[in-house]
Amino acid sequence: MKDEEKLIYEWMDNLDADRAELEQLETEYIAHHSDPIRAVDTSAIARVKTRTLARLRLEQTDTALPKRLRSPRRRVIAAAVAAVLIVALGASSIPSVQAELKKVLQYVPGIGTVQEAAQGQQTFVLEKPHVHKLGEGMLMIDGIVLQSGGTMIKLRGVQTPEVTGFKAEINGSTYAFTSAMRASSGDWYGTYVPAKGVKVPTSPAITLHINGAVIGPLALVAPRTAESLEHLGSSDVQQDIRVTAFPTRITDQHIRVQLVPKLPQSGLSVQSYGVSPSVPEASLYVEDASGGRAELVKSELMTYPSDFQFQELPAGGALPYTVVIPYLEVSDRDEISSKISIPLPQVGIERSIDVQTALDGFPVRFTRLGRVSETSVILDVDLGYKPSEPRSLLSFRIRYPNSEYNNSFSWNNISPTTAVMKSLRLEIAPDQSVLAFSLAEPHYLVRGPWKLPLQLE
């Protein structure tokens, strides 16, 4: 076996088949060659091969090759990686192979996501939310996506019973949907998927049968697609976080905007875009080209952090409208501090303390501890909040020793206007003499602003 081939096999055995195909075929070839390679372009072929092998050398291990090298899985991956060299050498029909392997991004309205799909994959989505009156309440069909790789429907309700399941009529056949996730605080919203083992076909129309109501047929359309996120909607990048805005005209006066983030780490998520900000200076707003601010519409239905509506200014305003996000509230579910141990006082005793730690680079200082009862303590903390900094810590969760989960807790802002100090209330055991915990999952503000001119049709 040649050294180059051996190197490829060593690297492949540290990847699953999907990663091998995705990283080798798409990253090494398609990302660098959007046009078919000509047989005479030998210098380009050499660059692809050199770049691929250089990458493999960086990722190779020192362990001996296991006996499973000649398994069927290895042959599949080997064929995938070999395809890179075959394609690069012009040994197959380049245009057809490229079209088959190339991926496109597609925006799913209502669902509020951008997903990658194979080029040519048939997908249908609900372009605008549909509201259906049910007695004194209403049911919103928030989003629908039908595609060969999976089907999802999102519902929201006001003054209506929660929907645990329903049926959908597609292409003359009926399919059962069950709740994958529901949340409620009076009003409710939920995500629904086909019953286990049920395959739902794609179609440009769907009729829903929910709690005795027949809703539809609802017309579905093909989603907007592009090769890059910024070409799907208006995008801006600040501090390595990209936010893209997708507007939809709901009525002549109301425009709905869904925001989709692209974050630099897998553990990060956006908790707030400033529609309902944690601190006043973080409020999102919409302005027209002359600086006039549009009114944000407070929906009667529960809203998602990335979803809001605004009312156009008189006479339509001076286009374009621009969404301005001064700050994002971001959380990091993977971050955790070292353990903190603080001796507990007797019941009814409180004292000043000075216990310092850090969470994801943010300094945290505990300043007061009091034992309210045998099973409860209060703990004051200074987060060193500074909105002028690129990032400012807002809150966190607690991880107790030997726990695998981050715990929430009750707290009050001692200084609500600046969010500098918080008073935490934590539960303890009656015989506990030391309060021990770690800080986990920081929530912090990331300073912008992100400015997103809306592309209205």
N, C-alpha and C positions, 0 to 999 in steps of 0.2 A: 504494500500500500504506500502511495506517495505521502510525503510529509504533509502536504496541503490537505489531502483527503482525510488523513488521520486527525488532523487538527479540527476539521469540520465535524467529524464524528464525536470527538471529545466534547466539543461545545454543545452539540445537539443533545447529548445525553443529560445536560443540565437544564434543559428546557422541555416544556410539554409541547405537543404538536401544534397547538394553536399559536403559542408564542413564536415557535420556529417559523411557521408560515407567515405570520404577520410581520415579524421583525425582519426576516430575510427577504421575503418576496416584495413587501411593500416599501419598507424603509430603505433597503439597499438598492432597489431597482427603481420602483415607480417614483419615489420622492425625488430622484435625481434625473429621471428621464420621462418627462411628460410627452415627448414625441417619440415615435418609433426610432430605434437605433438602426443606422445604416451599416451594412456589412463592412464598408470601408472605414468606419469610424473606430479604428483600432485603438487609438489613444484613449477614447472614452471607455472602451471595453476594459482596457488595462487599468484605468482608474477605478472602475467598479470593483474589479477583482482585487486590486491592491487594498482598497478601502475595506472590503469585506474581510479579507484575511487578516489585516491589521487589527480589526475589531475582534476577530476570533482569538487572536493571540493574547489580547488583553483579558479575555474572559476564560481562557483555558485553565484547567485545574491540574494539580500535581498528582492526583490519584490515578491508579491504574484503571484501564478500561474494563468495566464489568462484562460478564458473559452474555448479558442480554443485548449486546450490540447487534446481533442479527435477528432480533425480534421483529414481528410485523410492524410495530410502532416505529421502530428505527427505520424500516424501509420506507414508511410513509414520509417521515421527516426528511430522510435522505433525498427522496424524490423531490420534496418541496425545495430544499436547499439547492439541489442540483439544477432545479428549474431556473434559478437565478443565473447560473452560468450558461445554461442552454439558451435562455432568452437573450442574455447579453451577447452571446456569440451569433445571434441571428439564425439559430437553427430551427426556429418555428415561425409561425405566422405572427409577427410582432403585433400588428394592430389588434387582432382578435384576442390574443393573450392579455394584452394591456387592458383592453376594455373589460375583460372578464375579471381581472384582479383589482382594478382600480376601485376605490371606495368613494362614496359621496356622503356629505353631511346633509341631513334633512331636519328641518325645524318642525316640531309637533305642536301646533297651537292648542291651548287649553291644558295640555299636559305640562307645558313649560320646560321642555327639554330639547336639546339638539342631539341626535344620535347618528351613528355611522351605519350606513347600509350599503350592500353590494349594488353596484351600478345596474340599473334595470330592475331592481327588486320592486315588486308592486306594493304600494302603500297608499292607503286612503285615510284622510283625517277629517275631523269636523272643523271647518274653517272658523266659525264663530260660535260662542256658547248659545245654547237654546234654553229659554225659560218656559216652564210649563206650570200653569196654575193647578194646585191641588187643594180644593176646599179654601180655607182661609190662608193657606201657605203657598209656597212655591218650591219647585224642584228645578235646579239648573243642571242641564247636561253640559258639563264644563269642558270636557275633552273626550275625543274618541280617536283611537288609532287602530286600524285594521291592517295587518301585514302578515306575510307568510311566517315571519319569525316570532310572532306573538301579537296578542290583542289586549288592549287596555281601555277602560272607560272610567271617567271620573265624574262623580255626582256631588252636588251640594244641595242642602235643603234648609228651608226656613219654615217653622211651624208645621212640619210634616214628620210622620214617623220615620225613623231611620230605616234605610233600605239594607237588608242583609243579603238579598239576592234577587235576581230578576231573569227574565228571558229576553232574547233578542232574535228578531227574524231577519235572516240574511239569505239572499238568493233563494227564497221560498222555503228555507229550512229554519228550524227553531233551535237555539243554543242556550244553555243555562250559564249564567254568570254568578260568581260568588264573591263575597267581600274579601279582598286581600288586606285591606287596612281601612279602619274608620276612626274618626276622632269627633268628639262632640263637646260643646259647652253651651247647650241649649240648641243652637243651630248645629249642623253636622256636615261633614264631608267624608267621602270615601273613594277608594280606588277598587275597581272590580276587574276580575279576570275570568276567563272561561273555566268551567269546572275541570278538575284534574283529568287529564287524558283526552279532553275534547279539543279538536282542531277546528278552528273557525276560518272560513274562506275569506278572501278579500272581496270587496264589493264597493261600488260608488253610492250605495244606499243602505240604510239600516233602520229598523223599526223596533222600539223598545216597549216591553210590556212590564210596567212597574206598578205594583200595588193596585192593580185593577185598571190603571190608565194605559192607554195606547198612545205612544209618543212617536210621531213620524208618519211616513218615512222621512228620515233626515238625510239630506244630500251630503255626501262626502267628496272631498277633492284630493288631488295629489299634493303632497307637502312641497314647500319651497326647498330647493336643494342648491348646494354650492360646494365647491371644493375646499373652501376655507370658511371659518366661522364669521370673519368680518365681512364676507360677501353675502351672508344671509341676512344680516341686520347691521345696525349702526353699532360699532365697537369702540372702546377706549381701553387703554392699559395704563394702570398706575400701580407701582410697587409690585410688578410681576403678576397682577391680577387683571384678567381681561373680563369686562362685562359687555354683553351684547343685548341691545334692546329690540324687541319685536312688537311693533304696534299693530293693533287690529281695530278698525272702525266698527263700533257696536251700533251706534245710531248716527244721525247727522251731527249730533253735538258731543257725543261721548266716544272717547278713544280708550281702549284697553291696552296696557303695556305689560309685557312679560319680560323679565330680565333673566338672562342665563349667564352664569359665571364660568370662567375657566381658571382654576387655581393651580399654583405651582407644586402643591403637595397633595397626596391622596387623602391625608387625614384632615384636611381643611374643609370647612363648609361655611357658606354665608348664612348668618342668622337673621340679618336685617340689612335692607338697603336704605333705610331711613324713612320709609312710609310711616311707620310707628316707631320713632327713634327712642333709644334709651336715654339720650341726652339731647337737649334742644338744638345744639349747634349741628347735629347730625341729620337734620330734616332734609329729605329729598324734596325737590321742587321741579316744576316744568315752566319754562319761559319761552316766549316767542322771539322772533328775530329782533324786535324792538325793545326787548327787556320786560315786557308785560308778563305777569305770572298767571298761569291758568289755575283754576280751582281743582284740587284733588277731590274726587268723588268717594265718599265713604259708603262702601257697599253694604247692603242689607245682609248679604251673605258673608260667611266667614271667608277671609282672604288669605292667600299664601304670602309669605314675606316678599316673594319676587313678583307679585301680581298687583297691579293697581289700575285705577281709571282716572281720567281727568276730563273736565268739561272745556270745550274750546272757547276761546275768547270771542267777543262779538265780532261779527263779520269774518269769522275764521281766523283772526289774528294775522300777524305777519310771519309767514312760513319761512324756515321750518321751525317747528317746536323742538326744543332741546330738553332732554331729561338731565338734570344736574344732581349728582350723588356726592355730597361733600365727604361722607365717610361710609365705609362698610363695617358692619359688625361681623367679625369672623371668629369661628371657634376651631380649636385644634384638639380633636378627640384623642390623639395619641400622646399628647404631652403630659408629663407628670413630674412633680418636684421630688426632692429627697424627703425623707420622713421627718416630721416635726413632733417633738415631745415636750409637753408643758405640764408641770405638776398642778394638780387641781386643788383649790381651796375647799374649806368646809362650806356647807350650805349657808347661804345668806352673806357670804364674804365675797368681795370683789377687790381686785388690786390692779395697779398699773404694771404692765410688763413691757419688755422690749425684745421681742423675738423676731428675727429677720430671716427671710429665705428668698428664693427666686423661683419664678415659674416662666419657662420659655424666654429667659432673659429679662423679665420684668421683676424689679425689686418689690417685695411684699413685706410689710411690717405689721406685726400684731402688737396692739398697744394696751389692751385691757381685757381681763378675764374675770368673770363672775359666775358663781354657782347658784343658780336660781332655785334648784331643787335637787333631790337625790339623783334625778335622771335628766337634768337639763342644765346647760351652761350658755352664757352669752360671751361672745368673743368679738372685740372690735379690731378692725383691720384697716390699715392705710394702704391703698393701692398705688399711691403716687401718680394719680391720674393727671396727665398733661395733654390737653387736646392739641397743643401746638407741635407735639412730637409726631413722627411718622406712624407710630403705633402706640396705643394707650390701653392699658389693661382695664377692663370693666368689671369682670367677675370671673368666677371659677367654680369648679365642683370639688367635692371632698372624696378622697379614697382612703378608707380605713384599712389598717393592717390586715393582711390575709384575705382581703376582698379583691375580686376581679372586676368589680363594677364601680363606676363613678356615681356618688350619691349627691343628690340635690339637697337643699336645706332652705329654711326660711331666713330672710335677712331684711333689714331696713337700711335705707340710706340715711346716715346721720346728717349729711350735707347734700340734699337732693339736687341743688342747682349745679354742683360741680362733680358729684359722684366720686368724691375723694375718699370718704370714710363709709364703711359699712359695719353694721352690727349683726353678727351671725348668731343664730340660735341652733345649738347642736345637741343631739341626744347622747346620753352616756349611760353606763350601767351603774346601779346603786353603790356597788363596792369599788368602783373605778377610782384610782388615785392619780392616774396620769392620762392626760388627753393626748392621744397619738393619732396622727393622720398625715396624709400627703395632699398637696394641691394638685388638681388634675383638670384637664379640659379647659384651658383658659379661653375666655371670650374677650376679644379686644377690638378696639376701633382701628381701622386702617385709614389713614388720611388720603383724600383724593385732591381735587374732585375728578370724578369721571363725568365727561360731557358727551351726551349721546344725541346727536341730531336725528330726529325720527324720519324714517322714509315712509311717508304716507302715500298710498295709491289714490 
